[in-house]
Amino acid sequence: MSAPCWRTTSSRAASAAPACTTFLPSSTSPTPATSSATRYHLWSTCVCQIICTVVLLEISPNLWLRKDLKSWVQGNLTACGRSLFLFDEMDKMPPGLMEVLRPFLGSSWVVYGTNYRKAIFIFISNTGGEQINQVALEAWRSRRDREEILLQELEPVISRAVLDNPHHGFSNSGIMEERLLDAVVPFLPLQRHHVRHCVLNELAQLGLEPRDEVVQAVLDSTTFFPEDEQLFSSNGCKTVASRIAFFL
């Protein structure tokens, strides 16, 4: 089962101005070093991304990576005060690594001599996906529309799932305990009509007219859960494009 994602954001910005209006690809990495477990990507001088793909760090590399991450964040903030940092797959990030971000997420205006109040940090994780699914399922069984699900219903269960997971990137960091994140944005599971919209949008992007047989074939080949209700797509709309190509 593919759990829904959720995003946590921490913005030190006084206004919601965009970090950068133009994305400029870079062929060289701005980081001083890169490990096999973590890939650094610079989208522009103001937009940065970290994706953790393998969790095989021992204690000593983890300590080295903390110093590297700290200097990387500082360097990017020095280059662009409105930097946007995107940390993907937080559930696979080495526990304790995010502790180096605590000063940047706190209430101070200046950290290590750098003003970071206009920086934005976004964290994406799959942890809590089962809890999100359960809340959505209970709402459906209570005949409530998914749009009626309140953030107040989801935020506590997501936070608890993160705090109870000793392998999560926020573990041993103090970020969740000290409530340093401004907002939690859960991604609810997609239902059959959402997948149908995805199929229609994909056909439109391909310049094709809607074809009922193609739409139905994609829906029929998509796995839905729970087993009895067949309510939510196990992969969201991730496989829609490839399935359409198969049925055209």
N, C-alpha and C positions, 0 to 999 in steps of 0.2 A: 504494500500500500504506500502510495506516495503522499506524504503528509503535506498539508499546506504550509507555506512559508509565513513568517511574520517579520516585520521590520521594526527596529527600534531606532529612534532618531534622537540625537542630542545636538541642539543648535545653540551656539553661543552668540548668534547674530542678533543685533537689535532689530533688524528688518529682514524680511524674507527675500532679499535680492538674490538672483541666481549667481552661482559661483563663477560661471564662465559661459559666455554666449556661443563660443565656437570651440569645437573639439578638434584638436590638432594631433594626429598620430605621431608617435615618436618611435624611431627605430632603435634607440638606445635607452637602456634602463637608467632611471635617475637614482637608483638605490646603490649604496656602497657595496652591497652583497646580496646574494639570493640563495636560498636553500632549496633542496628538492621538495620540501614540504610546503613551502609557501612561495607563491609567485606574485611579484609586484608588477603592476601595470600602470603606466601613466597615460591617461587619455588626453590630457592637456596640461597646461601649466597650473591649472586650478582644480582639476578633477582627477582623483587618484583612486585606485582600486586594489584591494588585496583579496586573493582567493586562496584558501587553504584546501589542499587536495589530498594530502597524506599526513597522517599523524604518527610519525615515527621518531620524534625528537627525544633525545635523552636529556638529562638535566643540564649538562654543560652546553650543548647547542642551544637549549632553550634560554639559558642565561645570556648567551651571545646574541640570540635573536631579539631579546628584550632591548638590549642596547642598540641594536640595528634599527628596530622599529621606532624607538624613541628618537634617534637622530634623523630617521627618515621623515617622521611627522614634523619635527622641528624644522628641517630643511625646507619642506614644502610650505610650511606656514610662513617661513621667512621669504620665500619666493612669491607667495600669493596669500595674503591675509584672508581671502574669502575661499580658501580651499574647501573642497567637498571630498571627504574620505568615505569610501564604500568598502566595508568589510563583509565579504560574502562567506557563507558556510561557517558561521560562528560555532555551530555545533561540532565542527571538526578542528577548530582552533585549539592549540595546546593550552591546557588549563593554566591560569596564572599569567599568561602572556599579556592580557589586556590590562594588567595592573599598571603598566607604564602609561596608560592613557588617562588615569585618574586625574592627574593635575590639569590636563587639557579639558576635562569635562566638569571640573569644579567651578566654584563661584568667583575665582580670582580673574582679574582682567589680563594680567601678564604672567606668563610661565616661562622660566628659563630665559628671561629677557625678551620674550616674543609676545606680542599682543595677539590673542587667538579668539577674541570675542565674536568675530565674523565667520569663524570656521563652522562647518556642519559635518557631523559624523553620523553615518547610517550603518546599522548592523543588521544583517540578514541571517536568519537561522530557521532550521526545521524543527527544533526542539519545541514541544508544546503542540505539535501538529495533531496528535491523537486527542488531546484535550479540546482543541478547536473543533475537530470533527464531532466529538461527543456533544458539545454545546449546540452545534448546528443541527445534529440529529435530534436532540431533545426538543429543540425549537420546532422542527418540522413535525415531530410527533404531537406537539402541543398546538398544532395548526397555526404556528406563527411564521410569517414570512422572514426570510433570512435578513431582509432589510430592517427588521424589527429587533435584531440581536444588538444589544448595547455593548459598547466597548468596556463598560464596567463589569460585564459578565465574563469577558475574555481576559482582560489584563491580569487579574489575580491568578487565574489558573496557568497562564503562560509564565508569569513571574515565578510561581511555585515550581513549575516544571524545570525551569532553568536553575533555580536555587537547589533543587533536589538532584541535579545531574552533576556529579563530580568531574565529569569529563568535558563539560561545556567550556567554551572559551572564556566565559565570564566567571567561571569558578575560581575562587581564591583571589579575585580581583577587587572586591569591595564595591564594584560599580552598581550592581543590583541592590546590594544591602543599603548603600547610601543614597539610593534613588537618584542617580546622576543622569538618568535618561529622561528626556522630556516627554516622549510619546511612544506608545506601542501601536503598530499598525498591523493587525492580523489579516491574513489572506484566507478568506473562507473557502471551503471546498466548492467546486463547480458542479452544478446540476445539469441534467440532460439538455435543458433549453439553453444553458450557457454554451455548452459544447456545440449545439446546433448553430448558434450565432458565430462561433469561431469558424465553423466549416463554411458558412456563407461569406464571412469576411475574407477567408483565405481564397475562396473561389473568385471573389471580386478583385482581390489583389492580382490574381492570375489572369484577369481579364476575361473570365468565363461567366456565363450565365448560370444562375442557380439550377441545379439538377436534383430533383427529389430523390432519384435512385442513388446518387452519389452521397447526398446528405444522410440518407437512411443507412447506407452501407457503412459509412464511417461511424455512425452512432451504434450500429449493431456490433461492430468490431471493437468498440471501446468497453473497457471493463469498468463496471460500476459497483459500488459497495454502499451499505452492508449487503450481505448475500440475499437477505429476504426482501429488503426495500428497493435495492438496486437504485439508489438515490444519487450518490456522488461519484464523479469520475475519479478513478484512482490515479490518473496522470494529468488531470486538468485538461488543458488543450495542447500539451507539449507534443503529442504525436499526431495532431490533426493534419499538419502539412504533409507528412510522409504517408499517412493513410489515404489522403486525397489523391496523391500521385499514384498510389497502388490501384485505386478504383476508377481512375479516369480511363 
